Amino acid sequence: MQESRPTAIVTGASRGIGRAIAVELARTHRVIGTYRGRRDAAESLRAEAGVEIFQCDVSSRPDREALIAFAREKFGRLDLLVNNAGMAPRERRDILEATEESFDEVIATNLKGPYFLTQAAARWMREQGGGGRIVFITSISAYTASVNRGEYCLSKAGLSMAAALWAQRLAADGILVFEVRPGIIRTDMIAAVEKMYEERIAGGLLPQRRMGEPVDVARAVRAIADGLLDYSTGQVLNVDGGFHLRSL
Ligand SMILES: NC(=O)c1ccc[n+]([C@@H]2O[C@H](COP(=O)([O-])OP(=O)(O)OC[C@H]3O[C@@H](n4cnc5c(N)ncnc54)[C@H](OP(=O)(O)O)[C@@H]3O)[C@@H](O)[C@H]2O)c1
């Protein structure tokens, strides 16, 4: 019974959105959830949801290779990859002041890492004979300019194109690729600015007047994992309370 369940890798599953996705998927899939430094959080995920955990800095090529080797050994096949791991700049700085070091770190983590992890996963899925699904967790920052974290916006705009590229390249192999684009979601990532966002949401920033929760994003991934969107490769799912809508 256990062995017939499909398999999934969720990066950045120790906390926040990735954790909610891993918990949701664990109801139907065998899941490997990765973390970077917070082993305590990853251990608690394992205890809560019964998922395998694996340390992997997605910006590191040896770490990505080790993750794929671990998944091959544990599961022998891969049905779903969720590229969720990501970081905000350590410090929000106006683009007139921001540093190349922060640029390099954020781009390596949010763009280069998932792009090449997807390359490895795609090769594996093709080797299996095709089929499978890949999800990129991007952000409203893919198209919203925040001048105090330009490197983050660039990383997410690039990741959005990565989703389109892989959707195009892999469609003939039956490997479906989706972009999930969260808005403002209550996690550690936005803790420092949560109060400010709550005030702006109360003031009408979002058509749906509440902050998003990690489970809102996990439900979108559930629909993809269940195959409900299987004729929609390349689709962008906005999980943002309507932030992307324009009004006049
Ligand atoms: N929260 C939002 O409002 C929001 C909105 C739009 C998009 N997003 C995107 O959603 C994704 C998840 O964000 P979140 O809010 O859940 O963030 P979070 O609460 O800060 O959690 C980030 C997760 O990613 C892991 N991680 C960070 N850097 C990593 C790296 N280099 N390699 C591997 N894992 C790494 C962390 O591992 P450790 O626990 O070990 O540190 C943690 O599990 C990110 O891609 C983010 O950009 C978030």
The ligand as an SDF file (V2000), in Angstrom:
LIG
                    3D

 48 52  0  0  0  0  0  0  0  0999 V2000
    5.2980   34.7740    3.0000 N   0  0  0  0  0  0  0  0  0  0  0  0
    4.9280   35.4570    1.9350 C   0  0  0  0  0  0  0  0  0  0  0  0
    4.2150   36.4700    2.0550 O   0  0  0  0  0  0  0  0  0  0  0  0
    5.3210   35.0040    0.5520 C   0  0  0  0  0  0  0  0  0  0  0  0
    4.6920   35.6450   -0.5180 C   0  0  0  0  0  0  0  0  0  0  0  0
    5.0200   35.2620   -1.8110 C   0  0  0  0  0  0  0  0  0  0  0  0
    5.9340   34.2620   -2.0220 C   0  0  0  0  0  0  0  0  0  0  0  0
    6.5310   33.6520   -0.9660 N   0  0  0  0  0  0  0  0  0  0  0  0
    7.4970   32.6050   -1.2860 C   0  0  0  0  0  0  0  0  0  0  0  0
    7.0840   31.3910   -0.6960 O   0  0  0  0  0  0  0  0  0  0  0  0
    8.2200   30.5870   -0.3990 C   0  0  0  0  0  0  0  0  0  0  0  0
    8.1750   30.2000    1.0630 C   0  0  0  0  0  0  0  0  0  0  0  0
    8.1940   31.3860    1.8430 O   0  0  0  0  0  0  0  0  0  0  0  0
    7.7950   31.4260    3.3900 P   0  0  0  0  0  0  0  0  0  0  0  0
    7.1000   32.7140    3.5910 O   0  0  0  0  0  0  0  0  0  0  0  0
    7.1540   30.1540    3.7900 O   0  0  0  0  0  0  0  0  0  0  0  0
    9.2580   31.5620    4.0190 O   0  0  0  0  0  0  0  0  0  0  0  0
    9.8470   31.1480    5.4680 P   0  0  0  0  0  0  0  0  0  0  0  0
    8.7580   31.0340    6.4670 O   0  0  0  0  0  0  0  0  0  0  0  0
   10.9630   32.0970    5.6890 O   0  0  0  0  0  0  0  0  0  0  0  0
   10.4280   29.6890    5.1980 O   0  0  0  0  0  0  0  0  0  0  0  0
   11.4440   29.5430    4.2450 C   0  0  0  0  0  0  0  0  0  0  0  0
   11.7510   28.0730    4.0560 C   0  0  0  0  0  0  0  0  0  0  0  0
   12.7380   27.9500    3.0250 O   0  0  0  0  0  0  0  0  0  0  0  0
   13.9070   27.3360    3.5570 C   0  0  0  0  0  0  0  0  0  0  0  0
   15.0800   27.9410    2.9290 N   0  0  0  0  0  0  0  0  0  0  0  0
   15.4840   29.2320    2.9580 C   0  0  0  0  0  0  0  0  0  0  0  0
   16.6020   29.3840    2.2430 N   0  0  0  0  0  0  0  0  0  0  0  0
   16.9170   28.1630    1.7420 C   0  0  0  0  0  0  0  0  0  0  0  0
   17.9550   27.6520    0.9440 C   0  0  0  0  0  0  0  0  0  0  0  0
   18.9680   28.4230    0.4960 N   0  0  0  0  0  0  0  0  0  0  0  0
   17.9480   26.3460    0.6300 N   0  0  0  0  0  0  0  0  0  0  0  0
   16.9690   25.5540    1.0810 C   0  0  0  0  0  0  0  0  0  0  0  0
   15.9630   25.9550    1.8550 N   0  0  0  0  0  0  0  0  0  0  0  0
   15.9390   27.2550    2.1770 C   0  0  0  0  0  0  0  0  0  0  0  0
   13.8360   27.5370    5.0560 C   0  0  0  0  0  0  0  0  0  0  0  0
   14.6020   26.5380    5.7250 O   0  0  0  0  0  0  0  0  0  0  0  0
   15.0570   26.7160    7.2910 P   0  0  0  0  0  0  0  0  0  0  0  0
   13.7970   26.5540    8.1140 O   0  0  0  0  0  0  0  0  0  0  0  0
   16.0150   25.6040    7.5380 O   0  0  0  0  0  0  0  0  0  0  0  0
   15.6360   28.0880    7.4150 O   0  0  0  0  0  0  0  0  0  0  0  0
   12.3380   27.4150    5.2850 C   0  0  0  0  0  0  0  0  0  0  0  0
   11.9230   26.0740    5.2980 O   0  0  0  0  0  0  0  0  0  0  0  0
    9.4380   31.4360   -0.7650 C   0  0  0  0  0  0  0  0  0  0  0  0
    9.8830   31.0850   -2.0580 O   0  0  0  0  0  0  0  0  0  0  0  0
    8.8810   32.8460   -0.7680 C   0  0  0  0  0  0  0  0  0  0  0  0
    9.6350   33.6930   -1.5950 O   0  0  0  0  0  0  0  0  0  0  0  0
    6.2480   33.9980    0.3090 C   0  0  0  0  0  0  0  0  0  0  0  0
  1  2  1  0
  2  3  2  0
  2  4  1  0
  4  5  1  0
  4 48  2  0
  5  6  2  0
  6  7  1  0
  7  8  2  0
  8  9  1  0
  8 48  1  0
  9 10  1  0
  9 46  1  0
 10 11  1  0
 11 12  1  0
 11 44  1  0
 12 13  1  0
 13 14  1  0
 14 15  2  0
 14 16  1  0
 14 17  1  0
 17 18  1  0
 18 19  2  0
 18 20  1  0
 18 21  1  0
 21 22  1  0
 22 23  1  0
 23 24  1  0
 23 42  1  0
 24 25  1  0
 25 26  1  0
 25 36  1  0
 26 27  1  0
 26 35  1  0
 27 28  2  0
 28 29  1  0
 29 30  1  0
 29 35  2  0
 30 31  1  0
 30 32  2  0
 32 33  1  0
 33 34  2  0
 34 35  1  0
 36 37  1  0
 36 42  1  0
 37 38  1  0
 38 39  2  0
 38 40  1  0
 38 41  1  0
 42 43  1  0
 44 45  1  0
 44 46  1  0
 46 47  1  0
M  CHG  2   8   1  16  -1
M  END
$$$$
